[in-house]
Amino acid sequence: MTMTDKIMLRKRSVIETVNDELKNICQIEHSRHRSFANFISNIIAGLIAYSFFPKKPAINYQTKQSSQIFAF
């Protein structure tokens, strides 16, 4: 398992919180769109609404360049 996968597993609760806010508060999840244009406009409107939230969960992620050799 790569290091980025391990970090994301530890931060799963933050990722699930963001998904929950997008689905429930911004109403992104809707299964009966009549056209592709309506689907895209719903997604974009939800993401724009999410961008105006005053407080958003975040993951602090920094990479470091290393000259070490690793096996996997």
PyMOL commands that place a pseudoatom at each C-alpha (Angstrom):
pseudoatom trace, name=CA, resn=MET, resi=1, chain=A, elem=C, hetatm=0, pos=[0.000, 0.000, 0.000]
pseudoatom trace, name=CA, resn=THR, resi=2, chain=A, elem=C, hetatm=0, pos=[1.417, 3.377, -0.938]
pseudoatom trace, name=CA, resn=MET, resi=3, chain=A, elem=C, hetatm=0, pos=[1.944, 6.144, 1.568]
pseudoatom trace, name=CA, resn=THR, resi=4, chain=A, elem=C, hetatm=0, pos=[-0.757, 8.321, 0.000]
pseudoatom trace, name=CA, resn=ASP, resi=5, chain=A, elem=C, hetatm=0, pos=[-3.265, 5.473, 0.394]
pseudoatom trace, name=CA, resn=LYS, resi=6, chain=A, elem=C, hetatm=0, pos=[-2.331, 5.108, 4.066]
pseudoatom trace, name=CA, resn=ILE, resi=7, chain=A, elem=C, hetatm=0, pos=[-2.795, 8.841, 4.644]
pseudoatom trace, name=CA, resn=MET, resi=8, chain=A, elem=C, hetatm=0, pos=[-6.182, 8.827, 2.923]
pseudoatom trace, name=CA, resn=LEU, resi=9, chain=A, elem=C, hetatm=0, pos=[-7.329, 5.870, 5.034]
pseudoatom trace, name=CA, resn=ARG, resi=10, chain=A, elem=C, hetatm=0, pos=[-6.527, 7.851, 8.161]
pseudoatom trace, name=CA, resn=LYS, resi=11, chain=A, elem=C, hetatm=0, pos=[-8.417, 10.853, 6.835]
pseudoatom trace, name=CA, resn=ARG, resi=12, chain=A, elem=C, hetatm=0, pos=[-11.488, 8.884, 5.759]
pseudoatom trace, name=CA, resn=SER, resi=13, chain=A, elem=C, hetatm=0, pos=[-13.776, 10.619, 8.259]
pseudoatom trace, name=CA, resn=VAL, resi=14, chain=A, elem=C, hetatm=0, pos=[-12.962, 14.023, 6.746]
pseudoatom trace, name=CA, resn=ILE, resi=15, chain=A, elem=C, hetatm=0, pos=[-13.603, 12.704, 3.239]
pseudoatom trace, name=CA, resn=GLU, resi=16, chain=A, elem=C, hetatm=0, pos=[-16.913, 11.162, 4.325]
pseudoatom trace, name=CA, resn=THR, resi=17, chain=A, elem=C, hetatm=0, pos=[-17.928, 14.465, 5.970]
pseudoatom trace, name=CA, resn=VAL, resi=18, chain=A, elem=C, hetatm=0, pos=[-17.319, 16.384, 2.747]
pseudoatom trace, name=CA, resn=ASN, resi=19, chain=A, elem=C, hetatm=0, pos=[-19.282, 13.812, 0.754]
pseudoatom trace, name=CA, resn=ASP, resi=20, chain=A, elem=C, hetatm=0, pos=[-22.154, 14.016, 3.239]
pseudoatom trace, name=CA, resn=GLU, resi=21, chain=A, elem=C, hetatm=0, pos=[-22.260, 17.824, 3.024]
pseudoatom trace, name=CA, resn=LEU, resi=22, chain=A, elem=C, hetatm=0, pos=[-22.248, 17.710, -0.762]
pseudoatom trace, name=CA, resn=LYS, resi=23, chain=A, elem=C, hetatm=0, pos=[-25.049, 15.138, -0.873]
pseudoatom trace, name=CA, resn=ASN, resi=24, chain=A, elem=C, hetatm=0, pos=[-27.341, 16.456, 1.845]
pseudoatom trace, name=CA, resn=ILE, resi=25, chain=A, elem=C, hetatm=0, pos=[-26.762, 20.194, 2.176]
pseudoatom trace, name=CA, resn=CYS, resi=26, chain=A, elem=C, hetatm=0, pos=[-25.830, 21.057, -1.422]
pseudoatom trace, name=CA, resn=GLN, resi=27, chain=A, elem=C, hetatm=0, pos=[-28.235, 18.448, -2.838]
pseudoatom trace, name=CA, resn=ILE, resi=28, chain=A, elem=C, hetatm=0, pos=[-25.806, 17.070, -5.402]
pseudoatom trace, name=CA, resn=GLU, resi=29, chain=A, elem=C, hetatm=0, pos=[-27.153, 13.519, -5.301]
pseudoatom trace, name=CA, resn=HIS, resi=30, chain=A, elem=C, hetatm=0, pos=[-30.232, 13.334, -7.499]
pseudoatom trace, name=CA, resn=SER, resi=31, chain=A, elem=C, hetatm=0, pos=[-30.964, 10.234, -9.524]
pseudoatom trace, name=CA, resn=ARG, resi=32, chain=A, elem=C, hetatm=0, pos=[-33.624, 11.364, -12.014]
pseudoatom trace, name=CA, resn=HIS, resi=33, chain=A, elem=C, hetatm=0, pos=[-32.177, 13.997, -14.286]
pseudoatom trace, name=CA, resn=ARG, resi=34, chain=A, elem=C, hetatm=0, pos=[-34.014, 14.330, -17.586]
pseudoatom trace, name=CA, resn=SER, resi=35, chain=A, elem=C, hetatm=0, pos=[-30.938, 15.415, -19.530]
pseudoatom trace, name=CA, resn=PHE, resi=36, chain=A, elem=C, hetatm=0, pos=[-27.175, 15.543, -19.244]
pseudoatom trace, name=CA, resn=ALA, resi=37, chain=A, elem=C, hetatm=0, pos=[-27.257, 19.355, -19.155]
pseudoatom trace, name=CA, resn=ASN, resi=38, chain=A, elem=C, hetatm=0, pos=[-29.495, 19.271, -16.071]
pseudoatom trace, name=CA, resn=PHE, resi=39, chain=A, elem=C, hetatm=0, pos=[-27.144, 16.815, -14.405]
pseudoatom trace, name=CA, resn=ILE, resi=40, chain=A, elem=C, hetatm=0, pos=[-24.092, 19.018, -15.038]
pseudoatom trace, name=CA, resn=SER, resi=41, chain=A, elem=C, hetatm=0, pos=[-25.872, 22.205, -13.963]
pseudoatom trace, name=CA, resn=ASN, resi=42, chain=A, elem=C, hetatm=0, pos=[-26.938, 20.506, -10.703]
pseudoatom trace, name=CA, resn=ILE, resi=43, chain=A, elem=C, hetatm=0, pos=[-23.367, 19.375, -9.997]
pseudoatom trace, name=CA, resn=ILE, resi=44, chain=A, elem=C, hetatm=0, pos=[-21.911, 22.815, -10.746]
pseudoatom trace, name=CA, resn=ALA, resi=45, chain=A, elem=C, hetatm=0, pos=[-24.535, 24.605, -8.650]
pseudoatom trace, name=CA, resn=GLY, resi=46, chain=A, elem=C, hetatm=0, pos=[-23.839, 22.284, -5.714]
pseudoatom trace, name=CA, resn=LEU, resi=47, chain=A, elem=C, hetatm=0, pos=[-20.084, 22.814, -5.944]
pseudoatom trace, name=CA, resn=ILE, resi=48, chain=A, elem=C, hetatm=0, pos=[-20.534, 26.588, -6.138]
pseudoatom trace, name=CA, resn=ALA, resi=49, chain=A, elem=C, hetatm=0, pos=[-22.785, 26.498, -3.070]
pseudoatom trace, name=CA, resn=TYR, resi=50, chain=A, elem=C, hetatm=0, pos=[-20.165, 24.396, -1.253]
pseudoatom trace, name=CA, resn=SER, resi=51, chain=A, elem=C, hetatm=0, pos=[-17.431, 26.887, -2.122]
pseudoatom trace, name=CA, resn=PHE, resi=52, chain=A, elem=C, hetatm=0, pos=[-19.347, 29.618, -0.263]
pseudoatom trace, name=CA, resn=PHE, resi=53, chain=A, elem=C, hetatm=0, pos=[-19.504, 27.623, 2.998]
pseudoatom trace, name=CA, resn=PRO, resi=54, chain=A, elem=C, hetatm=0, pos=[-17.626, 29.559, 5.693]
pseudoatom trace, name=CA, resn=LYS, resi=55, chain=A, elem=C, hetatm=0, pos=[-16.097, 26.486, 7.302]
pseudoatom trace, name=CA, resn=LYS, resi=56, chain=A, elem=C, hetatm=0, pos=[-14.912, 23.509, 5.269]
pseudoatom trace, name=CA, resn=PRO, resi=57, chain=A, elem=C, hetatm=0, pos=[-13.098, 20.413, 6.528]
pseudoatom trace, name=CA, resn=ALA, resi=58, chain=A, elem=C, hetatm=0, pos=[-9.568, 20.057, 5.169]
pseudoatom trace, name=CA, resn=ILE, resi=59, chain=A, elem=C, hetatm=0, pos=[-6.750, 17.542, 5.041]
pseudoatom trace, name=CA, resn=ASN, resi=60, chain=A, elem=C, hetatm=0, pos=[-3.255, 18.837, 5.738]
pseudoatom trace, name=CA, resn=TYR, resi=61, chain=A, elem=C, hetatm=0, pos=[-1.131, 16.907, 3.292]
pseudoatom trace, name=CA, resn=GLN, resi=62, chain=A, elem=C, hetatm=0, pos=[2.512, 17.645, 2.531]
pseudoatom trace, name=CA, resn=THR, resi=63, chain=A, elem=C, hetatm=0, pos=[4.964, 15.630, 0.484]
pseudoatom trace, name=CA, resn=LYS, resi=64, chain=A, elem=C, hetatm=0, pos=[8.657, 15.431, 1.123]
pseudoatom trace, name=CA, resn=GLN, resi=65, chain=A, elem=C, hetatm=0, pos=[11.259, 14.617, -1.491]
pseudoatom trace, name=CA, resn=SER, resi=66, chain=A, elem=C, hetatm=0, pos=[13.690, 12.014, -0.236]
pseudoatom trace, name=CA, resn=SER, resi=67, chain=A, elem=C, hetatm=0, pos=[16.688, 10.301, -1.748]
pseudoatom trace, name=CA, resn=GLN, resi=68, chain=A, elem=C, hetatm=0, pos=[16.010, 7.090, 0.188]
pseudoatom trace, name=CA, resn=ILE, resi=69, chain=A, elem=C, hetatm=0, pos=[15.464, 3.868, -1.698]
pseudoatom trace, name=CA, resn=PHE, resi=70, chain=A, elem=C, hetatm=0, pos=[12.448, 1.834, -0.657]
pseudoatom trace, name=CA, resn=ALA, resi=71, chain=A, elem=C, hetatm=0, pos=[11.386, -1.673, -1.658]
pseudoatom trace, name=CA, resn=PHE, resi=72, chain=A, elem=C, hetatm=0, pos=[7.650, -1.226, -2.203]
for i in range(1, 72): cmd.bond("trace and resi %d" % i, "trace and resi %d" % (i + 1))
show_as sticks, trace
zoom trace
